[in-house]
């Protein structure tokens, strides 16, 4: 027996079951909680990579200033202690950046998915509205002016990215299926 108690035309039961599983997986991937978790996870990973990179490029770290306890500068410490201190700083920076990117990704993605569900449309305005709400939410501790600036800034950034991603692609060479 196939879907709904009847066998699909030309499909054996295993194929029908595979088709049902594909439908379930597609429905799960289109659900807002799943999109939110995926965006948060991907943002966490990207933020961690970004944090490691930015930490390695930073020159104004606590390592370049005098150490507590009167040790002096980081260069006065043995190489092992320098590396230990450097990797700790890099780990803290990567984790902090990962948390921030993950949080922003999850908030934006969840908000955009909910707006898309309410409007029943997939267009540029969903991203702009989600950007405004996300930017305002992130700046809520700074007062009304900060909320307005956060809303406008994040909405503009979201609109620019979304408009770029929705541009028709005219490059035939980049299309793998010609």
JOVENJO-V241751 format. One record per pair of residues at least 24 apart in sequence whose C-alpha atoms are under 8 Angstrom apart, sorted by the first residue. I is the first residue (numbers start at 1). J is the second residue. Records with the same first field share a line. If there is no record, write none. Layout:
I=J / J
//
This chain:
32=110 / 113 / 114
33=110
35=109 / 110 / 113
36=105 / 106 / 107 / 109 / 110
37=106
38=106
39=102 / 105 / 106 / 109
40=101 / 102 / 103 / 104 / 105 / 106 / 107
41=102
42=102 / 105
43=98 / 101 / 102 / 103 / 104 / 105 / 106
44=97 / 98 / 99 / 100 / 101 / 102 / 103
45=98 / 102
46=98 / 101
47=94 / 95 / 97 / 98 / 99 / 100 / 101 / 102
48=94 / 95 / 96 / 97 / 98
49=94 / 98
50=94 / 97 / 98
51=90 / 93 / 94 / 95 / 96 / 97 / 98
52=90 / 91 / 93 / 94
55=89 / 90 / 93 / 94
56=90
104=134
107=134
108=134
124=159 / 162 / 163
125=159
127=155 / 158 / 159 / 162
128=155 / 156 / 158 / 159
129=155
130=155
131=155 / 156 / 157 / 158
//
